Amino acid sequence: MNPSTWIWLIAFPLVTSPLVYLIGRVVSRVAVTAHAVAISGDGTLTLGRAGQTSVSHGIKNPARWVALSILLLTFIPMILVWQQSAIGLPLRYQYAMISINLDGISLIMATAILTLGTLATLFSGAYLQAEEGQEKFYALFNVMISAMLGLVCAADLFNLWVWFELMAIASYMLVAFYSTQRASLEASVKYLIQSATGSTLVLLGIALLYSQTGVLGLDQIQARVQGGGIPVYILVATSALLTIGFGVKAAFVPLHTWLPDAHSQAPSGISAMLSGVVIETGLVALLRSVGVLIGGVHGWGELLLAFGAVNMLLGNLMALRQTQVKRLLAYSSLSHMGYILLGLGTAIAFNSVEAAQGGFFHILTHSLMKGLAFLAAGSLLYALYIAKGQHGPLTTADLAGAAHRYPWPALCLSIAVFGLGGLPPLAGFMSKWQIFTAGFNTHNPWIIGLVIFAALNSVLSLAYYAPLVNLMYRGEASTAVKNGKAIPFSMILPLLLLAVAIIIIGFYPTLVNGLTGPAGLSLIQLLGTK
């Protein structure tokens, strides 16, 4: 593969992010000044910071269109990567000590990240049109996307940690976008403290491993581990530090406490990214870093299975208690991380390509379904509150009768939550089914019991998804719905595209075999067992 294609894919959103900020800043300031001068000529406006703020709410910021154009252009190298990957994976590019690796895992993750990121950018235009600092939002959004693309392709610990930190820093700032709201700042500080603690543990793990091996390349580390030159206690300590550190970002229970606040207080486009791809990117970082240590550390697959069981149960139980829609969806992400861990943990413990493929299949479908759920909820939040200049939480009671006035967002939210609940023939059912089938094929009574436990949890999730849908279609219209504003088509279009994708993949799951198959095989190859 031509390395320039690779570099363009990873770096293009990052290096152009200052352009997003500058164009948005300059054009919006010029427009605000011109508009303010025109009004002041009538004697109705006194210029000043407060005056500029009020006027700026009526000015459309071009940063969204610049950011969206950049992401659409990034699909050009993405398409080239898809085409060139057909010659065989993995493909590696080395520059000095920095290694990037295109394998099945990075391919499926890059597809999910870029697709959901582009749709979330399109969605956020109307959602944020009355907010200040949009140029900062879109610039940081592209930085976060680029960092995730770099992270999933990293093949050395230094490179991986740098991209991980860049992703984390951008996401901290985006969670705190509503900087004048106390709840938003509180959520961001909690996210910052817990994620920074996790990052410190990751850095300690990398330092400990480097002190023993003298190398940072994942392949080189794996060769030394398999050669038996590293004490077992060092490998165990390193694995523990990396699992806890990356487990914070991947929302492993009990390292998850930042998640419900961050997801619920961030703008809905960021909520969709956090739940749809950010926590999964943290999991990929964990798989890459600890995966090369498997030759000297046993029982890691079983540990992931244990985390998966706890995530499934606690996520569902906490979601049952929620009255705020975005918090409900945030807790359900814990549960779905449990299904992913069930597939990947089974793959690691039993060397099962089928289970690995099912785990990555659920990563893909979860990114689509949870992205749709947060964006659909965000469109209703916009109509009922944000378009009227309010920032109250969207509660389940607010959604009563929403389907009668907002049929498309209600339908898309219903498709998303029923897919998350595992109802056939939607995509979520298909990915869960593959995980369950792989578990039964191990013929291990403990894994079979865990699969049954997971299936029961899937049924349990309908206890909070189904009432939500029932309320939208059968409930009497709430006051918020009666007084709601119209939803622009630019917010509806991403919902329809995601809903169609969920339905099509549900009916034809083999369409994504070209992504899930190489991803599952890459995980087994990463472990050095095949």
VEXDREN-2710 file (C-alpha; in Angstrom, 1 decimal):
% VEXDREN-2710
k/r/px/py/pz
1/MET/0.0/0.0/0.0
2/ASN/1.1/3.5/-0.7
3/PRO/1.9/5.0/2.7
4/SER/0.7/8.4/1.7
5/THR/-2.9/7.0/1.5
6/TRP/-2.5/5.8/5.1
7/ILE/-1.1/9.0/6.3
8/TRP/-3.8/11.1/4.6
9/LEU/-6.5/9.0/6.2
10/ILE/-5.1/9.4/9.7
11/ALA/-3.7/12.9/9.6
12/PHE/-5.9/14.9/7.2
13/PRO/-8.7/15.7/9.8
14/LEU/-5.9/16.7/12.3
15/VAL/-3.8/19.0/10.2
16/THR/-6.8/20.7/8.8
17/SER/-8.5/21.3/12.2
18/PRO/-6.8/24.7/12.6
19/LEU/-8.4/25.7/9.3
20/VAL/-11.8/24.8/10.6
21/TYR/-11.2/27.0/13.6
22/LEU/-9.8/29.9/11.7
23/ILE/-12.4/30.0/9.0
24/GLY/-15.2/29.7/11.5
25/ARG/-13.7/32.3/13.8
26/VAL/-12.9/34.9/11.1
27/VAL/-16.0/34.6/9.0
28/SER/-18.4/34.6/12.0
29/ARG/-16.6/37.7/13.5
30/VAL/-16.8/39.6/10.2
31/ALA/-20.5/38.7/9.9
32/VAL/-21.3/39.6/13.5
33/THR/-19.4/43.0/13.1
34/ALA/-21.2/43.8/9.8
35/HIS/-24.6/42.9/11.2
36/ALA/-23.9/44.9/14.4
37/VAL/-22.9/47.9/12.5
38/ALA/-26.0/47.7/10.3
39/ILE/-28.2/47.6/13.4
40/SER/-26.3/50.3/15.2
41/GLY/-27.0/52.6/12.3
42/ASP/-30.7/52.5/13.3
43/GLY/-29.7/53.4/16.8
44/THR/-31.0/50.2/18.3
45/LEU/-27.8/48.5/19.3
46/THR/-24.8/49.4/21.4
47/LEU/-21.7/47.5/20.4
48/GLY/-19.9/45.5/23.1
49/ARG/-19.2/42.0/24.1
50/ALA/-22.8/41.4/25.2
51/GLY/-24.1/43.0/22.0
52/GLN/-21.9/40.8/19.9
53/THR/-23.0/37.7/21.7
54/SER/-26.7/38.4/21.1
55/VAL/-26.1/39.2/17.5
56/SER/-23.9/36.1/16.9
57/HIS/-26.8/33.8/17.7
58/GLY/-28.4/34.9/14.4
59/ILE/-25.2/34.2/12.3
60/LYS/-24.6/30.9/10.7
61/ASN/-21.0/29.7/11.5
62/PRO/-19.3/28.1/8.4
63/ALA/-17.1/25.9/10.6
64/ARG/-19.5/23.0/10.4
65/TRP/-19.4/23.0/6.6
66/VAL/-15.6/23.2/6.5
67/ALA/-15.4/20.3/9.0
68/LEU/-18.0/18.3/7.1
69/SER/-16.1/18.9/3.8
70/ILE/-12.9/17.7/5.4
71/LEU/-14.5/14.5/6.7
72/LEU/-16.1/13.8/3.3
73/LEU/-12.7/14.2/1.6
74/THR/-11.2/11.8/4.2
75/PHE/-13.5/9.1/2.7
76/ILE/-11.3/9.2/-0.4
77/PRO/-8.3/7.6/1.3
78/MET/-10.7/5.5/3.2
79/ILE/-12.0/4.0/0.0
80/LEU/-8.5/3.6/-1.3
81/VAL/-7.6/1.7/1.9
82/TRP/-10.7/-0.5/1.4
83/GLN/-9.6/-1.3/-2.1
84/GLN/-5.9/-1.9/-1.3
85/SER/-6.7/-4.0/1.7
86/ALA/-8.2/-6.6/-0.6
87/ILE/-4.6/-7.6/-1.5
88/GLY/-4.2/-8.9/2.0
89/LEU/-3.9/-7.8/5.7
90/PRO/-2.1/-6.7/7.7
91/LEU/-0.1/-3.9/6.0
92/ARG/2.6/-2.1/7.9
93/TYR/4.3/1.3/7.6
94/GLN/7.4/2.1/9.7
95/TYR/9.1/5.5/10.2
96/ALA/12.0/5.5/12.7
97/MET/10.4/4.2/16.0
98/ILE/6.9/4.9/14.9
99/SER/4.9/2.0/13.5
100/ILE/1.4/2.0/12.1
101/ASN/-0.4/-1.2/11.2
102/LEU/-3.5/-1.7/9.0
103/ASP/-5.2/-4.9/9.9
104/GLY/-8.8/-6.0/10.2
105/ILE/-9.3/-4.4/13.6
106/SER/-8.1/-1.0/12.4
107/LEU/-10.2/-1.3/9.2
108/ILE/-13.5/-2.0/10.9
109/MET/-12.8/0.7/13.6
110/ALA/-11.8/3.3/11.0
111/THR/-15.0/2.6/9.1
112/ALA/-17.2/3.0/12.2
113/ILE/-15.3/6.1/13.4
114/LEU/-15.4/8.0/10.1
115/THR/-19.0/7.1/9.2
116/LEU/-20.5/8.0/12.6
117/GLY/-18.2/11.1/12.9
118/THR/-19.4/12.4/9.5
119/LEU/-23.1/11.9/10.3
120/ALA/-22.7/13.5/13.8
121/THR/-21.1/16.5/12.2
122/LEU/-24.0/16.9/9.8
123/PHE/-26.4/16.5/12.6
124/SER/-24.7/19.1/14.9
125/GLY/-25.2/22.1/12.5
126/ALA/-28.7/23.0/13.5
127/TYR/-28.3/21.6/17.0
128/LEU/-25.5/24.1/17.8
129/GLN/-26.6/27.0/15.6
130/ALA/-27.4/29.2/18.5
131/GLU/-24.3/28.4/20.5
132/GLU/-21.0/30.4/20.7
133/GLY/-17.7/28.7/20.0
134/GLN/-18.9/26.4/17.2
135/GLU/-15.5/26.8/15.5
136/LYS/-13.9/25.3/18.6
137/PHE/-16.4/22.4/18.7
138/TYR/-15.9/21.4/15.1
139/ALA/-12.1/21.8/15.2
140/LEU/-11.9/19.6/18.3
141/PHE/-14.3/17.1/16.8
142/ASN/-12.0/16.6/13.9
143/VAL/-9.0/16.3/16.2
144/MET/-10.8/13.6/18.1
145/ILE/-11.7/11.7/15.0
146/SER/-8.1/11.8/13.7
147/ALA/-6.8/10.7/17.1
148/MET/-9.1/7.7/17.1
149/LEU/-8.0/6.8/13.5
150/GLY/-4.4/7.0/14.6
151/LEU/-4.9/5.0/17.7
152/VAL/-6.6/2.0/16.0
153/CYS/-3.7/1.9/13.6
154/ALA/-0.9/2.2/16.2
155/ALA/1.6/-0.6/16.3
156/ASP/3.9/0.7/19.0
157/LEU/3.2/1.7/22.6
158/PHE/4.5/5.3/22.3
159/ASN/2.4/6.0/19.2
160/LEU/-0.6/4.3/20.8
161/TRP/-0.3/6.4/24.0
162/VAL/0.1/9.7/22.1
163/TRP/-3.0/9.1/20.1
164/PHE/-4.9/7.9/23.1
165/GLU/-4.0/11.1/25.0
166/LEU/-4.9/13.3/22.1
167/MET/-8.3/11.6/21.8
168/ALA/-8.9/12.1/25.6
169/ILE/-7.9/15.8/25.6
170/ALA/-10.2/16.6/22.7
171/SER/-13.1/14.6/24.3
172/TYR/-12.7/16.4/27.7
173/MET/-13.1/19.8/26.0
174/LEU/-16.1/18.6/23.9
175/VAL/-17.9/17.2/27.0
176/ALA/-17.5/20.6/28.6
177/PHE/-18.8/22.5/25.5
178/TYR/-21.7/24.0/27.5
179/SER/-19.2/25.7/29.7
180/THR/-21.8/28.0/31.3
181/GLN/-23.7/25.1/32.7
182/ARG/-22.7/23.7/36.1
183/ALA/-23.7/20.1/35.3
184/SER/-21.6/20.1/32.1
185/LEU/-18.5/21.4/33.9
186/GLU/-19.0/18.8/36.7
187/ALA/-19.3/16.0/34.2
188/SER/-16.2/17.1/32.4
189/VAL/-14.1/17.4/35.5
190/LYS/-15.2/14.0/36.6
191/TYR/-14.3/12.6/33.2
192/LEU/-11.0/14.4/33.3
193/ILE/-9.9/13.2/36.7
194/GLN/-10.9/9.6/36.1
195/SER/-9.4/9.4/32.5
196/ALA/-6.2/11.2/33.6
197/THR/-5.8/8.6/36.4
198/GLY/-6.3/5.9/33.9
199/SER/-3.8/7.5/31.5
200/THR/-1.2/7.7/34.3
201/LEU/-1.6/4.0/35.0
202/VAL/-1.2/3.2/31.3
203/LEU/2.0/5.3/31.2
204/LEU/3.3/3.4/34.2
205/GLY/2.6/0.1/32.5
206/ILE/4.4/1.2/29.4
207/ALA/7.4/2.4/31.4
208/LEU/7.5/-0.8/33.4
209/LEU/7.4/-2.9/30.2
210/TYR/10.0/-0.7/28.5
211/SER/12.3/-1.0/31.4
212/GLN/12.3/-4.8/30.9
213/THR/12.4/-5.0/27.1
214/GLY/14.0/-1.8/25.9
215/VAL/11.6/-1.7/22.9
216/LEU/8.2/-0.2/22.3
217/GLY/7.1/-2.0/19.1
218/LEU/4.2/-4.4/19.8
219/ASP/5.8/-7.1/17.6
220/GLN/9.1/-6.8/19.3
221/ILE/7.5/-6.9/22.8
222/GLN/5.6/-10.0/21.8
223/ALA/8.7/-11.8/20.6
224/ARG/10.5/-11.1/23.9
225/VAL/7.5/-12.3/25.9
226/GLN/7.3/-15.5/23.9
227/GLY/11.0/-15.9/24.3
228/GLY/10.5/-16.1/28.1
229/GLY/13.0/-13.4/29.0
230/ILE/10.5/-11.3/31.1
231/PRO/9.6/-12.3/34.7
232/VAL/5.9/-13.3/35.0
233/TYR/5.3/-10.9/37.8
234/ILE/6.3/-8.0/35.5
235/LEU/3.9/-9.2/32.9
236/VAL/1.1/-9.5/35.4
237/ALA/1.8/-6.1/36.9
238/THR/1.9/-4.5/33.4
239/SER/-1.3/-6.2/32.3
240/ALA/-3.1/-5.0/35.4
241/LEU/-1.9/-1.4/34.9
242/LEU/-2.9/-1.4/31.2
243/THR/-6.3/-3.2/31.9
244/ILE/-7.3/-0.7/34.6
245/GLY/-5.9/2.3/32.7
246/PHE/-7.6/1.5/29.4
247/GLY/-10.6/0.0/31.2
248/VAL/-11.5/3.5/32.4
249/LYS/-12.0/4.7/28.9
250/ALA/-13.6/1.5/27.8
251/ALA/-16.1/1.8/30.7
252/PHE/-15.4/-1.4/32.5
253/VAL/-17.5/-1.7/35.7
254/PRO/-16.5/-0.4/38.3
255/LEU/-14.3/2.1/36.3
256/HIS/-17.4/3.5/34.5
257/THR/-18.7/6.2/36.8
258/TRP/-17.7/9.1/34.5
259/LEU/-19.8/7.7/31.7
260/PRO/-23.4/8.5/32.5
261/ASP/-22.6/12.2/33.4
262/ALA/-20.4/12.8/30.4
263/HIS/-22.8/11.1/27.9
264/SER/-25.8/13.0/29.2
265/GLN/-24.3/16.5/29.6
266/ALA/-22.3/16.6/26.3
267/PRO/-23.9/17.8/23.0
268/SER/-25.8/14.9/21.5
269/GLY/-23.3/14.6/18.6
270/ILE/-20.6/14.0/21.2
271/SER/-22.8/11.6/23.2
272/ALA/-23.2/9.5/20.0
273/MET/-19.4/9.4/19.5
274/LEU/-18.5/8.7/23.1
275/SER/-20.9/5.8/23.3
276/GLY/-20.6/4.6/19.6
277/VAL/-16.9/4.6/19.1
278/VAL/-14.8/6.3/21.8
279/ILE/-15.3/3.6/24.5
280/GLU/-14.7/0.9/21.8
281/THR/-11.5/2.6/20.8
282/GLY/-10.3/2.4/24.4
283/LEU/-11.1/-1.3/24.2
284/VAL/-9.0/-1.7/21.0
285/ALA/-6.1/0.1/22.7
286/LEU/-6.4/-2.5/25.6
287/LEU/-6.5/-5.4/23.1
288/ARG/-3.4/-4.3/21.2
289/SER/-1.3/-3.5/24.3
290/VAL/-2.2/-6.5/26.5
291/GLY/-2.8/-8.9/23.6
292/VAL/1.0/-9.1/23.0
293/LEU/1.5/-10.2/26.6
294/ILE/-0.9/-13.1/26.4
295/GLY/2.0/-15.6/25.8
296/GLY/3.2/-14.9/29.4
297/VAL/0.0/-14.1/31.2
298/HIS/-2.9/-16.6/31.4
299/GLY/-6.5/-16.0/32.3
300/TRP/-6.9/-12.6/30.6
301/GLY/-9.7/-13.9/28.4
302/GLU/-11.5/-15.2/31.5
303/LEU/-11.0/-11.7/33.2
304/LEU/-12.7/-10.0/30.2
305/LEU/-15.6/-12.5/30.5
306/ALA/-16.0/-11.6/34.1
307/PHE/-16.0/-7.9/33.3
308/GLY/-18.5/-8.6/30.6
309/ALA/-21.0/-10.3/32.9
310/VAL/-20.8/-7.5/35.5
311/ASN/-21.2/-4.8/32.8
312/MET/-24.2/-6.5/31.3
313/LEU/-26.1/-6.9/34.6
314/LEU/-25.2/-3.5/36.2
315/GLY/-25.7/-1.6/33.0
316/ASN/-29.3/-3.0/32.7
317/LEU/-30.1/-2.5/36.3
318/MET/-29.0/1.1/36.4
319/ALA/-30.8/1.9/33.1
320/LEU/-34.0/0.6/34.6
321/ARG/-33.9/3.4/37.2
322/GLN/-33.4/6.3/34.8
323/THR/-35.9/9.0/33.9
324/GLN/-33.5/11.0/31.7
325/VAL/-33.3/9.5/28.2
326/LYS/-29.6/10.2/27.6
327/ARG/-28.6/8.7/31.0
328/LEU/-30.7/5.7/30.2
329/LEU/-28.9/5.3/26.9
330/ALA/-25.5/5.9/28.6
331/TYR/-26.1/3.1/31.1
332/SER/-27.2/0.7/28.3
333/SER/-23.7/1.3/26.8
334/LEU/-22.3/-0.5/29.8
335/SER/-24.5/-3.5/29.0
336/HIS/-23.4/-3.6/25.4
337/MET/-19.8/-3.4/26.3
338/GLY/-20.6/-6.5/28.2
339/TYR/-21.8/-8.3/25.0
340/ILE/-18.6/-7.2/23.2
341/LEU/-16.5/-8.5/26.0
342/LEU/-18.4/-11.8/26.0
343/GLY/-17.4/-12.2/22.3
344/LEU/-13.8/-11.1/22.6
345/GLY/-13.2/-12.8/25.9
346/THR/-14.5/-16.1/24.5
347/ALA/-12.2/-15.6/21.5
348/ILE/-9.2/-15.1/23.7
349/ALA/-10.0/-17.9/26.1
350/PHE/-10.9/-20.5/23.5
351/ASN/-8.9/-19.2/20.5
352/SER/-12.2/-18.8/18.6
353/VAL/-12.2/-16.8/15.4
354/GLU/-16.0/-17.0/15.2
355/ALA/-16.4/-15.4/18.7
356/ALA/-13.9/-12.7/17.8
357/GLN/-15.8/-11.9/14.6
358/GLY/-19.0/-11.7/16.6
359/GLY/-17.4/-9.3/19.1
360/PHE/-16.3/-7.0/16.3
361/PHE/-19.6/-7.4/14.6
362/HIS/-21.3/-6.1/17.7
363/ILE/-18.8/-3.2/17.9
364/LEU/-20.0/-2.2/14.4
365/THR/-23.7/-2.6/15.0
366/HIS/-23.5/-0.9/18.4
367/SER/-21.8/2.1/16.9
368/LEU/-24.7/2.4/14.4
369/MET/-27.5/1.7/16.9
370/LYS/-26.2/3.8/19.8
371/GLY/-25.2/6.6/17.4
372/LEU/-28.8/6.6/16.1
373/ALA/-30.3/6.4/19.5
374/PHE/-28.4/9.4/20.8
375/LEU/-28.9/11.5/17.6
376/ALA/-32.6/10.7/17.6
377/ALA/-32.9/11.6/21.3
378/GLY/-30.9/14.7/20.5
379/SER/-33.2/15.8/17.7
380/LEU/-36.2/15.6/20.1
381/LEU/-34.1/17.4/22.8
382/TYR/-33.5/20.1/20.2
383/ALA/-37.2/20.4/19.3
384/LEU/-38.5/20.4/22.9
385/TYR/-35.8/22.5/24.6
386/ILE/-32.7/23.7/22.7
387/ALA/-34.6/25.4/19.8
388/LYS/-36.4/27.5/22.5
389/GLY/-33.1/28.5/24.1
390/GLN/-33.4/26.0/27.0
391/HIS/-31.0/23.3/28.1
392/GLY/-33.1/21.1/30.3
393/PRO/-32.7/17.3/30.3
394/LEU/-34.9/15.2/28.0
395/THR/-37.0/13.0/30.3
396/THR/-39.0/9.9/29.4
397/ALA/-42.2/11.8/30.3
398/ASP/-41.3/14.5/27.7
399/LEU/-41.5/11.9/25.0
400/ALA/-45.2/11.1/25.6
401/GLY/-47.0/11.3/22.3
402/ALA/-43.8/12.4/20.4
403/ALA/-44.5/10.1/17.5
404/HIS/-47.6/12.0/16.5
405/ARG/-45.8/15.3/16.0
406/TYR/-42.3/14.0/15.2
407/PRO/-42.8/10.7/13.4
408/TRP/-39.3/10.3/11.9
409/PRO/-37.3/10.9/15.0
410/ALA/-39.7/8.6/17.0
411/LEU/-39.4/5.9/14.4
412/CYS/-35.6/6.1/14.2
413/LEU/-35.4/6.0/18.0
414/SER/-37.6/3.0/18.1
415/ILE/-35.5/1.2/15.5
416/ALA/-32.4/2.0/17.5
417/VAL/-33.6/0.8/20.9
418/PHE/-35.3/-2.3/19.5
419/GLY/-32.0/-3.1/17.7
420/LEU/-30.1/-2.6/21.0
421/GLY/-32.6/-4.9/22.7
422/GLY/-31.8/-7.6/20.2
423/LEU/-35.1/-7.9/18.3
424/PRO/-35.0/-9.6/14.9
425/PRO/-34.5/-8.8/12.1
426/LEU/-32.4/-5.8/13.2
427/ALA/-28.6/-5.6/13.2
428/GLY/-28.3/-5.9/17.0
429/PHE/-30.0/-9.3/16.9
430/MET/-27.6/-10.6/14.3
431/SER/-24.4/-9.5/16.1
432/LYS/-25.7/-10.9/19.4
433/TRP/-26.7/-14.1/17.7
434/GLN/-23.2/-14.6/16.3
435/ILE/-21.7/-14.1/19.8
436/PHE/-24.1/-16.5/21.4
437/THR/-23.6/-19.2/18.7
438/ALA/-19.8/-18.9/19.1
439/GLY/-20.2/-19.4/22.8
440/PHE/-22.3/-22.5/22.4
441/ASN/-19.8/-23.9/20.0
442/THR/-17.1/-23.9/22.7
443/HIS/-19.1/-26.7/24.4
444/ASN/-17.9/-25.3/27.7
445/PRO/-20.6/-25.3/30.4
446/TRP/-19.4/-22.1/32.0
447/ILE/-19.5/-20.2/28.6
448/ILE/-22.9/-21.7/27.8
449/GLY/-24.2/-20.5/31.1
450/LEU/-22.7/-17.1/30.5
451/VAL/-24.4/-17.0/27.0
452/ILE/-27.8/-17.8/28.6
453/PHE/-27.1/-15.1/31.2
454/ALA/-26.4/-12.7/28.3
455/ALA/-29.6/-13.7/26.5
456/LEU/-31.6/-13.1/29.7
457/ASN/-30.0/-9.7/30.0
458/SER/-31.0/-8.9/26.4
459/VAL/-34.6/-9.6/27.4
460/LEU/-34.2/-7.5/30.5
461/SER/-33.1/-4.5/28.5
462/LEU/-36.6/-4.5/26.8
463/ALA/-38.0/-3.6/30.2
464/TYR/-36.7/-0.1/29.7
465/TYR/-36.6/0.1/25.9
466/ALA/-40.2/-1.0/25.2
467/PRO/-41.9/1.4/27.6
468/LEU/-40.0/4.3/25.9
469/VAL/-41.4/3.3/22.5
470/ASN/-44.9/2.6/23.9
471/LEU/-44.9/6.1/25.5
472/MET/-44.0/7.8/22.2
473/TYR/-46.7/6.1/20.2
474/ARG/-49.5/5.6/22.7
475/GLY/-49.1/8.3/25.3
476/GLU/-51.0/11.5/25.3
477/ALA/-48.8/14.4/24.0
478/SER/-46.8/16.0/26.7
479/THR/-46.7/19.8/27.2
480/ALA/-43.2/19.8/25.9
481/VAL/-44.3/18.0/22.7
482/LYS/-47.2/20.3/22.2
483/ASN/-45.0/23.4/22.5
484/GLY/-42.0/21.9/20.6
485/LYS/-40.4/23.4/17.5
486/ALA/-39.8/21.9/14.1
487/ILE/-36.8/19.7/13.4
488/PRO/-34.7/20.7/10.3
489/PHE/-34.1/18.1/7.7
490/SER/-30.3/18.3/8.2
491/MET/-30.9/16.6/11.6
492/ILE/-33.4/14.1/10.2
493/LEU/-31.1/12.9/7.3
494/PRO/-28.4/11.3/9.5
495/LEU/-31.1/9.5/11.5
496/LEU/-32.6/8.0/8.3
497/LEU/-29.3/6.9/7.0
498/LEU/-28.4/5.1/10.2
499/ALA/-31.8/3.5/10.5
500/VAL/-31.6/2.1/7.0
501/ALA/-28.1/0.7/7.6
502/ILE/-29.4/-1.0/10.8
503/ILE/-32.3/-2.6/8.9
504/ILE/-30.2/-3.7/5.9
505/ILE/-27.5/-5.2/8.0
506/GLY/-30.2/-7.0/10.0
507/PHE/-31.6/-8.6/6.8
508/TYR/-28.2/-9.1/5.1
509/PRO/-25.5/-9.5/7.8
510/THR/-23.1/-11.1/5.3
511/LEU/-22.7/-7.6/3.8
512/VAL/-20.3/-6.7/6.5
513/ASN/-18.3/-10.0/6.5
514/GLY/-15.6/-8.2/4.7
515/LEU/-15.1/-6.1/7.8
516/THR/-15.9/-8.5/10.6
517/GLY/-14.1/-11.5/9.3
518/PRO/-10.6/-9.8/8.9
519/ALA/-11.1/-8.1/12.3
520/GLY/-11.8/-11.4/14.1
521/LEU/-8.8/-13.1/12.4
522/SER/-6.6/-10.1/13.2
523/LEU/-7.4/-10.5/16.9
524/ILE/-6.4/-14.2/16.9
525/GLN/-3.2/-13.3/15.0
526/LEU/-2.5/-10.5/17.5
527/LEU/-2.5/-13.1/20.3
528/GLY/0.2/-15.0/18.4
529/THR/-1.9/-18.2/18.4
530/LYS/-2.6/-18.6/14.7
END
